[in-house]
Amino acid sequence: MVEKIINWGIIGCGKIAQKFVIALETCKNTSLGGIASQTKGKARQFSKKFNVRTYYEDYQSLVNDPNIDVVYIATTNNSHYENALLCLNHNKHVLCEKPFTLNASQTENLIKVSKKNNLFLMEAMWTRFFPCIIKLNTILEENIIGEIYHIKADFGINAKGIERLTNLHLGGGALLDLGIYSISFSQMIYRCSPLRIKSSSYLGETKVDEFSHYLLEYKNNKTAMCSSSFIFNIPHSAFIYGKKGYIEILDFFHPSEMIIKLDNEDKRIIEIPYKSNGYNYEINEVVECISKGKEESEIMPLNDTLDIMKTMDIIRSQWNLKYPDE
């Protein structure tokens, strides 16, 4: 039986789209059917660099292409909702970069439209598909560190000059771009939303959060402490603390190594390298789901995306941070 080739379209031609194309070339049963950018000349330049036959200088032309099965959305945060809605309304499956939208209301509407049109929809939370994270979930199911009580997950970089992070109109801020990894990680481990949230932030001159931290309180007195920043570096490590010990995930947003430390035992290092640049794992998930007629991923389900957006809505409301496109 010949397996169907899934033809991809890409909206947005920035750095993350370039990484996606590199990963796409390593995946089976896929092809790149076309790319689009509304910045004049950018799609043409991108197509030359990556040998893409078809390019468009507007998004409408790409979604009108009958050869495109699924669209990867790699635009700025403020555009995700509009771009995803355009694709869904033109019968295209969608993989949308994180943050999925600016708020939960937008997410709810995309889910509603995807279900109505029987289309696949997923947030591109690539972290969840790494072999190291898949192994972590297996270890946690085996209860090796006992009942989990606390999670610590931080993500900080020194990138104040990057406009998509600093510009309020682009949906900037450390929370939506970086802190989302910590919140998604905690949500994945506890498999529920926090009951209470305490947070604080530093809003810079452009009115976005340059640094923030938040305490998430879950049922049964479980907690998660997270920090995010784009004005200074914070080690990208996550810790999971259980009754019998803890697990540290190095570079937890794209990990290849974890450390297990049980009480009264030496540390154990587990190395699980990933192939290509890591984007291939989420691509493979999308291809498999579409091939099987699924409308969402079991690894990154739409309810998880919605819960994460609701959590970030609450956090931003505590800072009175609202985006112009909301």
N, C-alpha and C positions, 0 to 999 in steps of 0.2 A: 504494500500500500504506500503510495507516494504521499508524503506529509506536505501539507499546505505551507507555502511560503507567506509569511506575514510581512506586508509592505508598510514601512514606517514613513511618516512625515514628521518633520521637526519645525516647530515654530520658535524662532529665536536663534541667533547665530553667535552667541557669546561663548565664553570659555567653557562653561559646563556643557553646552551643546557639542563643542569640539571633543570633549572627553567622552561624551555619549556615543558619538560616531566611531571613535576609536574602539570602544567596547563592542559596539554593534557589529563591527567587522569580524569579531571572534565568535559570534553567536550563530547557532544553527537555525535553519528555517526562517531566516530574516533577510530583508533587503531594504535599502534606503531608497524610497521612491521619490522623495523630494524634500526640499528645505525652503523656508520662507523667512524673510525679514522685511520690515517696513522701512528700515534705514536704507536709503538708496545706495546701491552698489555692494552692500554687505553680503547679500545672498549669493551674488555672482562671485565675489571674492571667496566666500566659503566653499562654493561648489568647485572652484578651481583647485583649492587647497586639498580637498578631500575627494576629488574626482566624482562629484555628484552630478548626474546627467541633468536632472530637472531642478530648477530653482524658480522661486516666485518672489516678486517684490511687494506682495500684499498677501495677507492671510486668507482672504476670501478665495483666491485662486487655488491655494493649496487644498482647502476643504472641499472645493468643487471637483478636485481630481478624483475620478472614480477608482483609480488604481491604489489609492491610499487606504489602508485598513485601520491604522492606529496612529495617533499623533502624540508626540512627546512635546510638552510645553515647557520651554526653557527661557521664558521672558522674565521681566522684573515682577516682583511680588504683587504690585497693584494691578497687573494685567492678567494674572492667572485666571480669575473668575470669568472675565469677558472672553478670553481665548478658549477656555475649556467649554464654555457655553456655546460658542460658535461651532466648535468641533462636534459636540453632542447633537446640536440641532441639524448637523449635516451628516448624521449617521456614521460618525467616526468614533472608534474606541479612543480612550484618553489615558495617558500617563502624564500627570501634572507634577511639576517640581514642588517641593515644599518651600514655604508654607503653602498648603493647598489653595487657600484663599486668604483674604484679609480677616474674615470673621466667620463665625459658625453659621450665621444666616445664609451667607453665600454658599457655604459648603452644603447646607441642607438642600438648597435649590438645585445644585449640581447633581446631588444624589437622586433627587426626585426626577430630574430630567433623564438621567442615565437609566433609571429603572423603567420609566415610561417608554423609552426607546429601545430597551433590552440591549444596552451597550455596556461594555466593560469600562470601569473607571477605577483609578488607583492613584494615591499620592506616592510620589517617587521618594519614599523614605528608604533610601538604599541600604542604610545600616541594618535593617531587619533581615536582609537576605544574605549577608556575609556568612561564610561557613563557620566563623568563630562565634557569631551570635546564634546560629542554629545549634551549635554544640553547647553553648551556654544554656539555652533553654532546655536541652536534654539533661544537662547536669542539674539544673534547678528542679526539674521534674523528678529526678532521682533523690531529691531531698538531702544532698550531700552536706550542705552547710546548715541544714535544719530550717526551721521557720524563719522567714525573712522579716526583719523589723525596720531596717533603714537602708536607704540608697543615697549615695552622694555622686552627683554627676555634674561636671563643669566643662565649659567650652568658652575659651577666650582667645582672641587674636588681636594683634596690633595692626589694624587696617582702617584707620580713620580717614584715609584719603579715598576710599572706595565709595562712589556716589550712591550705589544701590543700598548701601548700609546707612548712609547719613541723610538721605533725602526722604523727608516725610511723604512727599507726593508719590514716591516709588514704593511705599510700604516698607521703609527702612526701619532699622533698630536691631539691637542685639537679640531681643526675645524671639521675634519671628524668624530671623535668619539663623541664629546659633542656638539660642535657648530651647528651641523646638526639639533639638536632638535629645536634650536632657529630659524634657517632659515626655517625649515619645518613649524613651528608654524606660523611665519610671512606669509609664502606663503599660508597657509591654510586660514588665516584671510583675506588677501588682494586678494587672488585668481588670482594672477599674479606674474610675475617676476619683480625684481627691474630694473629700467632704468639706475641707476648709483650706484656704490659701492665705498665706501672709507673705507680702512681698514689698520690696522697696527698689527704687531705681534712681539713676542720675540721668536726667534729661538734658542734653547738651543744647548748644545754640540753635540747632536745626529742629529742636523739639522732639527728637527721637531718643529712645533709651540707649545710651552709650554703654552703660553698665547696669546690671540688675541682678538681684538674687531673690529667691523665693523658696519658702517652706511649704511643702505640700503635705497635708495631713489626711491619711486614709483611714478606713475602718479598722477596728482592732488595734488602734494606737500605732499603726505603721506610718512611717514618714519618708520623705525624700527632700533633700536639700540641694538646690541647683543654683549655679551662677552662670551668667553669660556676659561677654564684653567684646567690643571691637576697638577698644582703646588701649588695652594691655593684654599680654599673654597670660593664660591660665592653662596649666597642664590638662590635656584632654583625656582625663582618666575618669572611670566610673567605678565605684565601690558598691558591692552588695553585701550587707552585713546580716548574718544569720545567727541562730542560736549556737551553732557548732563551729563557726568560723566565718571567713569572708572570701569574696572573690574580687579581684581587681581586673578590670578590662582596660588595657592600654590603648590609647587612641580609639576610644569606644565608638566613635561615629564611623570608622572604617577599620575595624580591628583585625589583627592577625595573631594576637597573643593574649593570654589571660594567666593570672596567677591565682592559685587556690591555696589558702592558708587555713587549715583546720586547727582547732585548739590542741596544743601539746604535740603538734606535728610540724615538720619542716615545710617551707613553701614548695609548691609544685608548679612548675611553669609548663603551660601547654601552648605550643606554637601551631597555629593553623593558618598557613599562608593563603592568600587569595590570588586568583589569576587575573590577568589583564590589569585594568585600573579599578575594578570592583563594580562598575556600573553594569557589567554583564549579567550579574546575578538577578537584578531587578528586571532586566530585559528578558531573561529566560523565564521568569515568573509570569510576566505579561503574555509572552508568546504561548506558554503552556495553558494559561487560563483561557485565552481567546480560542485556542485550538480545541479546548474542551467545552466551549460554550458557556464558560463562567462569566458572571457579571462583576465579580469582585474577588480579591485575593483573600485566602484564609490567613496568610501571614501578615498582611497589612490590610485588614478589613475596613470598610468605610465607616463603621461605627467608631473604630479607633481614631480615625482621622477627625471625625466630628467631635469626639470627646476631647481630643487635644486642642482643637480650635476653641471649644467652649472654655477650657482651662485658660487659654491665652487671652480670651475675651475678658475673663474675670480679672486676670492679672493687670491687663491694660486699663481696665476700669478703675482699679485702685490707684493708678497713676494719672488718670484723666487724659490718657493718650488715645486720640481718635484720628483715623486717617481720612483725608479729603474724599476718597472714593467710597467710603462706607455709606 
